[in-house]
Amino acid sequence: MNSQVTIKDIAKALGISASTVSRALKDHPDISRDTKDAVNELAKKLHYKPNAVALSLKNSKTNTIGVIIPELVHYFFSSVISGIEDVAYDAGYNVMICQSNEKYEREIINAQALLSNRVEGALISISKQTKDFAHLQMIEESGIPVVFFDRAPDGFDSDRVIIDDKKAAYNAVCHLIESGCHRIAHLAAPDSLAIGRYRLEGYKEALKDHDMPYIEDYVIVADSFDLSAIATRKLMQLPSPPDGIFTVNDLTAVGVMKTLQKMGITVPEKVAIMGFSAGSYSDITTPTLSSVDQHGYEMGVKAATILLKRIETQRTGRGETFYIDTNLVIRESTKKI
């Protein structure tokens, strides 16, 4: 038999009805001791486990919330999950975590898994490939409360917990300018992601407010460690290479730093680097990495709190947008002002 043994499998093996097996497992007084012993012995031998979904249907409450994240490898998302779990477990809820691995198709499978397991609410941060949101609308239309965090799509009535990406990027670039950088590049996220668009807008606005020109060659879509090496070499081969680089996340910033060091270019003396997310590895690089702290744990706490309130009060209606404050963490990769 397969690993997912059912009551019907036990009934067939013993030559009795499924209802008899069910009652025997529940120690019903109408079932003989011999039958109960036979059923329980076979159930143990076959590693039978009650169907969690079936039990939840009977009890009408699963006490489980689902989470879909792009990648666990990012310190930011692992921090968000820590916040979510602390709130959920304290309230008596289990947490089902799914990883899209930045893939649209995987995200669809994740959404279907949440529905199949009858989660009572969902916390979602979309993948960079996601442009069609039908699978997420399916969750919302099923009556399951949804709270989007960090990466939130437009066109939903759900609550959102995000940061002011434009303002955070603006402050990061202003720091580079005020510390003496004159030619600042930006390694960006795809414009399919709202966070990518807003951080680019913040970058542009900071340049404009300091009377610095926007140069298209200084902006390259590169939001991963691997892509950063190609982008960095391309930037440093320009006739007027940048003396400051603002990246869309810390992993990209670390990749920039390693590439510059291999090229014999010192940081921050020749090129200053500013990351985004203030991950755990930002203070163990050499030099340590200046970054924007998104406060992932606080975002997770806020998102989970909002979701559980929706679940417990059965509150419906249009969602709200909640902002988590950010701040700059200035370390050694940028010049002192």
MOMO-V834415 format. One record per residue. N is the residue number from 0. RES is the residue in three letters. PHI is phi in whole degrees, -180 to 180 (none if undefined). Layout:
n/res/phi
N/RES/PHI
N/RES/PHI
//
This chain:
n/res/phi
0/MET/none
1/ASN/-77
2/SER/-70
3/GLN/-94
4/VAL/-72
5/THR/-113
6/ILE/-60
7/LYS/-64
8/ASP/-63
9/ILE/-66
10/ALA/-61
11/LYS/-64
12/ALA/-65
13/LEU/-96
14/GLY/71
15/ILE/-128
16/SER/-80
17/ALA/-63
18/SER/-66
19/THR/-66
20/VAL/-61
21/SER/-58
22/ARG/-69
23/ALA/-64
24/LEU/-65
25/LYS/-94
26/ASP/59
27/HIS/-67
28/PRO/-65
29/ASP/-78
30/ILE/-97
31/SER/-67
32/ARG/-62
33/ASP/-60
34/THR/-67
35/LYS/-60
36/ASP/-64
37/ALA/-65
38/VAL/-66
39/ASN/-68
40/GLU/-65
41/LEU/-69
42/ALA/-60
43/LYS/-68
44/LYS/-63
45/LEU/-90
46/HIS/59
47/TYR/-68
48/LYS/-131
49/PRO/-58
50/ASN/-70
51/ALA/-62
52/VAL/-68
53/ALA/-63
54/LEU/-64
55/SER/-68
56/LEU/-63
57/LYS/-67
58/ASN/-85
59/SER/63
60/LYS/-145
61/THR/-97
62/ASN/53
63/THR/-130
64/ILE/-115
65/GLY/-105
66/VAL/-131
67/ILE/-117
68/ILE/-123
69/PRO/-69
70/GLU/-154
71/LEU/-76
72/VAL/-65
73/HIS/-74
74/TYR/-57
75/PHE/-59
76/PHE/-69
77/SER/-67
78/SER/-68
79/VAL/-60
80/ILE/-62
81/SER/-60
82/GLY/-65
83/ILE/-62
84/GLU/-64
85/ASP/-60
86/VAL/-70
87/ALA/-63
88/TYR/-66
89/ASP/-63
90/ALA/-92
91/GLY/85
92/TYR/-109
93/ASN/-91
94/VAL/-122
95/MET/-104
96/ILE/-104
97/CYS/-121
98/GLN/-115
99/SER/-81
100/ASN/56
101/GLU/63
102/LYS/-118
103/TYR/-60
104/GLU/-62
105/ARG/-67
106/GLU/-65
107/ILE/-62
108/ILE/-62
109/ASN/-60
110/ALA/-62
111/GLN/-65
112/ALA/-65
113/LEU/-63
114/LEU/-66
115/SER/-62
116/ASN/-91
117/ARG/52
118/VAL/-64
119/GLU/-90
120/GLY/-167
121/ALA/-135
122/LEU/-114
123/ILE/-134
124/SER/-126
125/ILE/-75
126/SER/-78
127/LYS/-71
128/GLN/-88
129/THR/-76
130/LYS/-126
131/ASP/-107
132/PHE/-110
133/ALA/-59
134/HIS/-67
135/LEU/-80
136/GLN/-64
137/MET/-62
138/ILE/-65
139/GLU/-61
140/GLU/-71
141/SER/-80
142/GLY/86
143/ILE/-89
144/PRO/-61
145/VAL/-126
146/VAL/-124
147/PHE/-89
148/PHE/-133
149/ASP/60
150/ARG/-100
151/ALA/-118
152/PRO/-78
153/ASP/-85
154/GLY/87
155/PHE/-114
156/ASP/-87
157/SER/-73
158/ASP/-68
159/ARG/-135
160/VAL/-122
161/ILE/-140
162/ILE/-109
163/ASP/-85
164/ASP/-61
165/LYS/-64
166/LYS/-65
167/ALA/-63
168/ALA/-66
169/TYR/-56
170/ASN/-64
171/ALA/-65
172/VAL/-71
173/CYS/-59
174/HIS/-63
175/LEU/-61
176/ILE/-65
177/GLU/-69
178/SER/-89
179/GLY/113
180/CYS/-78
181/HIS/-115
182/ARG/-131
183/ILE/-109
184/ALA/-98
185/HIS/-135
186/LEU/-94
187/ALA/-105
188/ALA/-89
189/PRO/-59
190/ASP/-72
191/SER/-71
192/LEU/-94
193/ALA/-59
194/ILE/-62
195/GLY/-66
196/ARG/-65
197/TYR/-70
198/ARG/-70
199/LEU/-66
200/GLU/-62
201/GLY/-64
202/TYR/-61
203/LYS/-64
204/GLU/-67
205/ALA/-64
206/LEU/-62
207/LYS/-61
208/ASP/-68
209/HIS/-111
210/ASP/56
211/MET/-110
212/PRO/-75
213/TYR/-89
214/ILE/-115
215/GLU/-59
216/ASP/-64
217/TYR/-86
218/VAL/-114
219/ILE/-132
220/VAL/-74
221/ALA/-159
222/ASP/-121
223/SER/-145
224/PHE/-60
225/ASP/-66
226/LEU/-70
227/SER/-63
228/ALA/-64
229/ILE/-63
230/ALA/-65
231/THR/-64
232/ARG/-63
233/LYS/-65
234/LEU/-65
235/MET/-76
236/GLN/-93
237/LEU/-68
238/PRO/-55
239/SER/-123
240/PRO/-67
241/PRO/-69
242/ASP/-112
243/GLY/-153
244/ILE/-133
245/PHE/-106
246/THR/-108
247/VAL/-75
248/ASN/-156
249/ASP/-71
250/LEU/-60
251/THR/-65
252/ALA/-62
253/VAL/-64
254/GLY/-63
255/VAL/-61
256/MET/-60
257/LYS/-64
258/THR/-67
259/LEU/-61
260/GLN/-65
261/LYS/-66
262/MET/-85
263/GLY/79
264/ILE/-102
265/THR/-82
266/VAL/-119
267/PRO/-101
268/GLU/-57
269/LYS/-95
270/VAL/-139
271/ALA/-90
272/ILE/-129
273/MET/-124
274/GLY/-96
275/PHE/-154
276/SER/131
277/ALA/51
278/GLY/-69
279/SER/-63
280/TYR/-86
281/SER/-70
282/ASP/-106
283/ILE/-120
284/THR/-79
285/THR/-126
286/PRO/-73
287/THR/-66
288/LEU/-98
289/SER/-73
290/SER/-160
291/VAL/-95
292/ASP/-87
293/GLN/-89
294/HIS/54
295/GLY/-60
296/TYR/-60
297/GLU/-63
298/MET/-64
299/GLY/-64
300/VAL/-61
301/LYS/-65
302/ALA/-63
303/ALA/-67
304/THR/-63
305/ILE/-65
306/LEU/-64
307/LEU/-66
308/LYS/-66
309/ARG/-62
310/ILE/-67
311/GLU/-69
312/THR/-94
313/GLN/54
314/ARG/-76
315/THR/-115
316/GLY/107
317/ARG/-62
318/GLY/-78
319/GLU/-118
320/THR/-108
321/PHE/-114
322/TYR/-107
323/ILE/-100
324/ASP/-67
325/THR/-122
326/ASN/-153
327/LEU/-84
328/VAL/-111
329/ILE/-92
330/ARG/-122
331/GLU/-92
332/SER/-82
333/THR/-122
334/LYS/-73
335/LYS/-71
336/ILE/-80
//
